[in-house]
């Protein structure tokens, strides 16, 4: 379990504030917080074994098309000699609708680690992406540029990216290939697939990767393939037990060795705070129920009528309430009405001008999701919004 990068606060926030100020913050804000407490057994480069006890808080903020993800971790090593480390990372992104099926994304990442023996690492990246929507997922391509620092020196870092994601019922996945160049001397490509399955308060995630290119033996290992498995079980709505194990590759950008790990942690969801600027109200939301316990929207349609309005239609059998929200409603929830003659059929007509909009839908007051059939504007930082084009 490699250390997460960390950079001085002034440099970190300077890059991210510029990104956030480049767009108007939306009316609706959502902030999610959590903390994980756990223990792990580690074996670095198949030579050094140790254990850690760690505390990891995380904050995720979503302002319509802008998202911010910040996390930190304090780790205490349990092997002879002890020792500790502090890690932190902050990332941000903004999404832009380019066409009805293509979205652009600009983002930044900054972070690093500091260890009690005086060693430090750091990394800062700016990145861009293009997302191409498909019926069950998306294709994406992009690149990043920045610097990585360790051992008293900083190196130029260039990364490319191409891949795709899919969503099929309780299963989802993402596959990507990332060519990397560190300065002008080290070149390699990482291929990685991550697959997730959700059902009945349980989430299982498997990850498999392989590195192509330089042997990288100078950093203590020539392992090219890695794999891990993580299982999360929600005991109550706010508390989950997370078990994980597997291998991970070396990080040539910061000099971290590869190794093996097994960990067990308790994840505490401390809640979600939603703030609607239009009415000035903070709302503390309870955690959503597991996805399979919530009736789902299985069909969605938005068509312009002769009267200049848009009629939104959704099919959600077993639902007692269906709401939509978008920038055309100032992100205030609007309730749909069920057709008494056709249970499960919900609709509402709203005045919406021609153009491109962002929207989401929710069932029974639970989490907002992208309506079926709309382009999902999503990124690795957790943002989810659907692109609606009104002709």
C-alpha positions in Angstrom: 0.0 0.0 0.0 2.1 2.9 -1.3 2.1 6.3 0.3 -0.2 8.8 -1.2 1.6 11.9 -2.6 1.7 15.2 -0.6 2.8 18.7 -1.6 3.1 22.0 0.4 -0.3 23.6 0.9 0.6 26.8 -1.0 1.5 25.0 -4.2 -1.4 22.5 -3.9 -4.2 25.1 -3.4 -2.8 27.6 -5.9 -3.4 25.1 -8.8 -6.8 24.0 -7.6 -8.2 27.4 -6.8 -7.5 28.5 -10.3 -9.4 25.6 -11.7 -12.4 26.1 -9.4 -12.6 29.9 -10.1 -12.8 29.3 -13.8 -16.5 28.4 -13.6 -19.5 29.6 -11.7 -20.4 27.4 -8.7 -23.8 25.9 -9.1 -26.8 26.5 -6.8 -26.7 23.1 -5.2 -23.7 22.0 -3.2 -23.2 18.5 -1.8 -20.4 17.5 0.7 -19.8 13.9 1.8 -17.5 13.0 4.6 -16.2 9.6 5.9 -13.4 8.2 8.0 -11.8 4.7 7.8 -9.9 3.2 10.7 -8.0 0.0 10.1 -4.9 -2.2 10.2 -2.8 -3.7 7.4 0.0 -6.2 6.9 2.6 -5.2 4.3 5.5 -6.8 2.6 7.6 -4.4 0.5 9.5 -5.8 -2.5 9.2 -9.3 -1.0 12.0 -8.5 1.5 10.6 -6.3 4.3 7.5 -7.1 6.3 5.7 -4.7 8.6 2.2 -3.7 9.8 0.4 -0.4 10.1 -2.5 1.1 12.0 -4.0 4.0 10.1 -6.8 6.6 10.2 -8.0 8.0 6.9 -10.5 10.8 6.7 -12.0 11.8 3.3 -14.1 14.7 2.0 -15.9 14.8 -1.4 -17.6 17.9 -2.7 -19.9 18.2 -5.7 -21.0 21.5 -7.2 -22.9 20.4 -10.3 -20.1 20.2 -12.9 -17.3 20.7 -10.5 -16.1 18.1 -8.0 -13.4 18.1 -5.3 -11.9 15.1 -3.5 -9.6 15.4 -0.6 -8.2 12.7 1.7 -5.5 12.2 4.2 -4.0 9.4 6.3 -1.9 9.0 9.4 -0.1 5.6 9.6 1.8 4.1 12.5 4.1 1.2 11.7 4.1 -1.7 14.1 7.4 -3.4 13.2 10.6 -3.0 15.3 11.7 0.6 15.2 8.1 1.8 14.6 7.9 5.0 12.6 5.0 6.8 11.1 3.9 8.6 8.0 1.4 11.3 6.9 -0.1 11.3 3.5 -2.6 13.5 1.7 -4.1 14.2 -1.7 -6.4 16.7 -3.3 -8.0 16.4 -6.8 -10.5 18.5 -8.6 -12.2 18.4 -12.0 -14.7 20.4 -14.1 -16.9 18.9 -16.9 -18.0 20.6 -20.1 -20.7 19.5 -22.4 -19.3 19.7 -26.0 -22.0 17.9 -28.0 -24.9 15.6 -27.1 -22.5 12.6 -26.9 -19.1 14.2 -26.1 -18.0 15.9 -22.9 -14.7 17.5 -22.0 -13.0 17.4 -18.6 -10.2 19.5 -17.0 -8.7 18.6 -13.7 -5.8 18.7 -11.4 -4.1 16.5 -8.7 -1.7 17.4 -6.0 -0.4 15.5 -3.0 2.4 13.7 -1.3 3.8 12.0 1.8 6.0 12.9 4.8 7.8 10.2 6.9 9.3 10.5 10.4 12.7 9.6 9.0 12.7 12.9 7.1 11.9 11.5 3.6 9.2 13.2 1.5 7.5 12.7 -1.8 5.3 14.9 -3.9 3.4 15.0 -7.1 1.4 17.6 -9.0 -0.5 17.0 -12.3 -2.8 18.9 -14.6 -5.0 16.7 -16.8 -7.6 16.8 -19.6 -10.0 14.2 -20.9 -12.6 13.7 -23.6 -15.6 11.4 -22.8 -17.6 9.7 -25.6 -21.0 8.5 -24.4 -22.4 5.0 -25.3 -25.6 3.3 -24.3 -24.1 1.4 -21.4 -21.0 3.4 -20.6 -18.4 5.6 -22.2 -15.0 5.7 -24.0 -12.4 8.2 -22.9 -9.0 9.5 -23.8 -6.8 12.1 -22.3 -3.4 13.1 -20.9 -1.6 14.6 -17.9 1.5 16.6 -17.3 3.3 17.7 -14.2 6.2 16.9 -11.8 7.0 14.2 -9.3 9.6 14.7 -6.5 11.5 12.3 -4.2 15.0 11.8 -3.0 15.8 15.5 -3.2 15.0 16.0 -6.9 12.0 16.6 -9.1 11.3 15.0 -12.5 9.0 15.9 -15.4 6.1 13.5 -15.7 3.9 12.9 -18.8 1.0 10.5 -18.9 -1.5 9.5 -21.6 -4.8 7.6 -21.1 -7.2 5.7 -23.2 -10.0 3.4 -22.1 -13.6 2.7 -21.5 -16.2 2.0 -18.8 -19.5 0.1 -18.7 -22.5 -0.3 -16.4 -24.7 -3.4 -16.6 -27.1 -4.0 -13.8 -25.2 -4.5 -10.5 -21.9 -4.8 -12.3 -19.6 -2.0 -13.6 -16.1 -1.8 -14.9 -13.4 0.4 -16.3 -10.4 -0.7 -18.4 -7.6 1.7 -19.3 -4.1 1.9 -20.7 -1.7 4.7 -19.5 1.6 5.3 -21.3 4.0 7.1 -18.9 7.3 9.0 -19.4 9.4 10.1 -16.4 11.9 12.7 -17.5 13.3 11.3 -20.8 14.8 8.1 -19.5 11.9 5.9 -18.2 9.0 4.9 -20.4 6.4 2.3 -19.7 2.6 1.6 -20.1 0.2 0.4 -17.4 -2.8 -1.6 -18.5 -5.4 -2.0 -15.7 -9.0 -3.2 -15.3 -11.3 -2.6 -12.3 -14.5 -4.5 -12.0 -17.2 -3.9 -9.3 -20.3 -5.8 -8.3 -23.0 -4.5 -5.9 -25.8 -6.4 -4.2 -27.6 -6.4 -0.8 -25.3 -4.0 1.1 -22.2 -5.7 -0.3 -19.7 -4.4 -2.8 -16.9 -6.5 -4.3 -14.1 -4.9 -6.4 -11.4 -6.8 -8.3 -8.4 -5.1 -9.9 -5.9 -6.6 -12.3 -3.0 -4.8 -14.0 0.1 -5.4 -16.1 3.1 -3.1 -16.9 4.7 -3.0 -20.3 8.1 -1.5 -21.0 11.2 -1.0 -18.9 12.0 -3.7 -16.3 12.3 -1.1 -13.6 14.6 -3.4 -11.6 16.6 -0.4 -10.3 13.8 0.2 -7.7 14.0 -3.2 -6.1 11.5 -5.4 -8.0 10.7 -6.6 -11.5 7.1 -7.6 -10.8 5.0 -6.6 -13.8 1.6 -8.0 -12.9 -0.6 -7.1 -9.9 -4.0 -8.0 -8.6 -6.2 -7.2 -5.6 -9.7 -7.9 -4.2 -11.7 -5.7 -1.9 -15.0 -6.6 -0.2 -17.2 -4.0 1.6 -20.1 -5.0 3.7 -22.5 -2.3 5.2 -23.4 -3.5 8.7 -25.7 -0.5 9.3 -26.4 2.5 7.0 -23.4 4.5 8.3 -20.8 1.7 9.1 -19.1 -0.8 6.9 -16.4 -3.4 7.2 -13.8 -3.4 4.4 -11.4 -6.2 3.8 -8.7 -6.1 1.1 -5.7 -8.0 -0.1 -3.4 -8.5 -3.1 -0.3 -7.0 -4.7 0.5 -3.6 -6.1 3.2 -2.3 -8.5 6.2 -0.1 -7.8 5.7 3.6 -8.4 8.7 4.8 -10.5 7.5 8.4 -10.3 8.1 8.6 -6.6 10.4 5.7 -5.8 7.9 3.6 -3.9 8.6 -0.2 -4.0 5.9 -2.7 -5.0 4.7 -5.3 -2.6 1.9 -7.4 -1.0 -0.8 -6.4 1.4 -3.8 -7.5 3.5 -6.0 -5.1 5.4 -9.1 -4.8 7.5 -10.8 -1.5 8.2 -14.0 0.0 9.5 -15.5 2.7 7.3 -17.7 5.3 8.9 -20.0 7.4 6.7 -20.3 10.6 8.7 -23.1 11.9 6.4 -23.9 14.1 3.5 -24.6 17.9 3.7 -26.5 19.4 0.9 -26.8 23.2 0.6 -29.2 25.0 -1.7 -28.0 28.5 -2.3 -31.3 29.6 -3.8 -33.1 29.1 -0.5 -30.1 29.2 1.9 -30.9 25.9 3.6 -28.5 23.2 4.7 -30.0 19.7 4.7 -28.3 16.8 6.5 -29.1 13.7 4.4 -29.1 10.2 5.7 -27.1 7.6 3.8 -28.9 6.0 0.9 -30.2 2.5 1.1 -28.3 -0.2 -0.9 -29.0 0.2 -4.6 -30.8 -3.2 -4.9 -33.3 -2.1 -2.1 -34.4 1.0 -4.1 -36.8 0.8 -7.1 -34.9 1.8 -10.2 -35.7 4.0 -13.2 -35.6 1.5 -16.1 -36.6 3.9 -18.9 -36.5 7.6 -19.4 -37.6 10.0 -22.2 -37.6 13.8 -22.6 -39.5 15.2 -25.6 -40.4 18.7 -26.6 -44.2 19.4 -27.0 -45.9 21.8 -29.3 -46.7 24.1 -26.4 -43.0 24.9 -25.8 -42.5 22.6 -22.8 -40.6 19.5 -22.4 -42.4 16.4 -21.1 -40.2 14.1 -18.9 -41.3 10.5 -18.7 -39.8 7.8 -16.5 -40.7 4.1 -15.8 -40.0 3.1 -12.2 -42.1 0.2 -11.0 -42.7 0.1 -7.2 -41.6 3.7 -6.7 -43.6 6.0 -4.4 -41.8 9.2 -5.4 -39.7 10.2 -8.4 -37.9 13.5 -8.7 -35.8 15.2 -11.3 -33.4 18.2 -10.9 -31.2 20.0 -13.3 -29.7 23.4 -14.2 -33.1 24.2 -15.8 -34.7 23.9 -12.3 -31.8 25.7 -10.5 -31.1 22.2 -9.2 -34.3 22.2 -7.1 -36.0 18.8 -7.0 -39.3 18.7 -9.1 -41.7 15.9 -8.3 -43.1 13.7 -11.2 -46.6 12.4 -11.1 -47.6 8.8 -11.5 -50.3 7.8 -14.0 -53.1 6.1 -12.1 -54.0 4.1 -15.1 -50.4 2.9 -15.6 -48.7 2.2 -12.3 -44.9 2.8 -12.5 -45.2 5.4 -15.3 -44.2 8.9 -14.1 -44.2 12.2 -15.9 -44.0 16.0 -15.6 -44.0 18.8 -18.1 -41.7 21.8 -17.6 -40.9 25.0 -19.6 -37.3 24.3 -21.0 -35.8 26.2 -23.9 -33.7 24.6 -26.6 -30.1 23.9 -25.5 -27.9 21.7 -23.5 -28.6 21.0 -19.8 -27.4 18.8 -17.0 -29.8 16.8 -14.9 -30.3 13.8 -12.6 -33.2 11.7 -11.3 -33.9 10.0 -8.0 -36.4 7.5 -6.6 -38.0 7.5 -3.2 -35.7 10.3 -2.0 -32.5 8.3 -2.3 -29.3 9.2 -4.2 -29.4 11.1 -7.5 -28.5 9.1 -10.6 -28.1 9.7 -14.3 -31.4 9.0 -16.2 -31.1 6.0 -18.6 -30.3 7.0 -22.1 -28.5 10.3 -21.2 -24.7 10.7 -21.6 -23.2 10.2 -18.2 -20.7 13.0 -17.5 -18.5 11.1 -15.0 -14.9 11.1 -13.9 -12.5 9.4 -11.5 -13.4 11.8 -8.8 -17.0 10.6 -8.4 -19.0 13.2 -10.2 -22.2 11.9 -11.9 -24.6 14.0 -14.1 -26.6 13.4 -17.2 -26.4 15.6 -20.4 -29.9 16.6 -21.7 -30.1 18.1 -25.2 -33.4 19.8 -26.1 -33.8 20.3 -29.8 
